[in-house]
């Protein structure tokens, strides 16, 4: 498995390669990306964190929901790590927890940092299921880079650089994602069950979409939101 500090491979044009260019149609990462696209878009639409009219109250609501979800998701992954410590070490689980960062961000915004509500998520049955769940949690760190950039243009919402949960790895974001991708491919190549990985990712995205859908219901929808970019994986699409 690649270490978090390893450099990502570059294309001839010098652009960092996230691995999709090298993947064939049967590659587990390609499948994860394409087969969770609907659920991924549902999460983006529910949170709408790239809205130019994002308010501090909406950001707090979104962070509160995400904090509760991450707490529940990480509890399942901690149980898996206790049962499969070698696999947890291979994927670098100890560096990938983020619930405490959501709590810190809420405190920074003078909001309660203890999650009152958490979703009920199924247990993590094994390493393949854990990798599917982690695909959702880790992939969000890529989109989080764009959220941080957007928040920097809204200083009335949050002070630039004050929040950490959206892009927890900073300059190591690409390397951490590359390491996760490598570990997932190696697991499947070594006999892991790609179907379980993909099913777990879809289940996790679906649960997150339902959980974050409550954000839109709570804050109301004026219907006046401007067109926005959607972050999907390491891409931005209009």
Residue pairs with C-beta under 8 A, 6 or more apart in sequence:
1 90
1 91
1 179
1 182
1 183
1 186
2 175
2 178
2 179
2 182
3 175
3 179
4 92
4 95
4 169
4 172
4 175
4 176
4 179
5 172
5 175
6 175
6 178
6 179
7 175
8 16
8 17
8 18
8 174
8 175
8 178
9 16
9 17
10 16
10 17
11 17
11 21
16 174
18 174
18 177
18 178
18 181
18 233
18 234
19 29
19 178
19 181
20 29
20 30
20 33
20 233
23 29
23 30
24 30
27 185
28 184
28 185
28 188
28 194
28 197
28 198
29 181
29 184
29 185
31 194
31 198
32 132
32 135
32 184
32 197
32 198
32 201
33 232
33 233
35 198
35 201
35 202
36 135
36 136
36 198
36 201
36 202
36 205
37 232
39 202
39 205
39 206
39 208
39 209
40 205
40 232
41 230
41 232
42 205
42 206
42 209
42 213
43 205
43 208
43 209
43 212
44 143
44 230
44 231
44 232
45 216
46 209
46 212
46 213
46 215
46 216
47 62
47 66
47 212
47 215
48 54
48 58
48 216
48 225
48 228
49 59
49 62
49 147
49 150
50 146
50 147
50 150
50 228
50 229
50 230
50 231
51 58
51 225
51 226
51 228
52 226
52 228
53 224
53 225
53 226
54 150
54 151
54 154
54 157
55 157
56 109
56 156
56 157
56 158
57 219
58 215
58 219
59 109
59 151
59 157
59 158
60 106
60 109
60 111
61 215
61 218
61 219
62 212
62 215
63 102
63 105
63 106
63 109
63 111
63 165
64 106
64 111
64 112
64 115
65 211
65 212
65 214
65 215
66 102
66 165
66 212
67 99
67 102
67 103
67 106
67 113
67 115
68 115
68 116
68 117
68 118
68 119
68 211
69 118
69 119
69 207
69 208
69 211
69 212
70 98
70 99
70 102
70 137
71 99
71 115
71 118
72 118
72 119
72 120
72 121
73 121
73 133
73 136
73 137
73 204
74 97
74 98
74 99
76 121
76 122
76 123
76 124
76 133
77 88
77 93
77 124
77 130
77 133
77 134
79 123
79 124
80 87
80 88
80 124
80 126
80 127
80 129
80 130
81 88
81 93
84 126
84 127
84 130
87 127
87 130
87 187
88 94
88 130
90 183
90 186
91 130
91 131
91 134
91 179
91 180
91 183
91 184
92 176
92 179
92 180
92 183
93 134
95 176
96 134
96 137
96 138
96 176
96 180
98 137
98 165
98 168
101 164
101 165
101 168
102 165
103 113
103 114
104 113
104 164
104 165
105 162
105 163
105 164
105 165
106 112
106 113
107 113
108 158
108 162
108 163
109 158
109 163
119 207
119 210
119 211
121 204
121 207
122 203
124 130
124 133
124 200
125 196
126 196
127 187
127 192
128 187
128 192
128 193
128 194
128 196
128 197
128 200
129 196
129 197
129 200
130 200
131 183
131 184
131 187
131 192
131 197
131 200
132 196
132 197
132 198
132 199
132 200
132 201
132 202
132 203
132 204
133 200
133 201
133 204
134 180
135 180
135 184
135 197
135 200
135 201
135 204
136 201
136 204
136 205
136 208
137 204
138 176
138 177
138 180
139 177
139 233
140 166
141 166
141 167
141 168
141 169
141 173
141 176
141 177
142 173
142 177
142 231
142 233
142 234
143 231
143 232
143 233
144 165
144 166
144 167
144 168
145 166
145 167
145 173
146 229
146 231
146 236
147 166
147 167
147 231
148 163
148 166
148 167
151 157
151 158
151 160
151 163
151 166
152 160
152 161
167 173
169 175
169 176
177 234
184 197
187 197
188 194
188 197
227 238
229 236
229 237
229 238
230 236
230 237
230 238
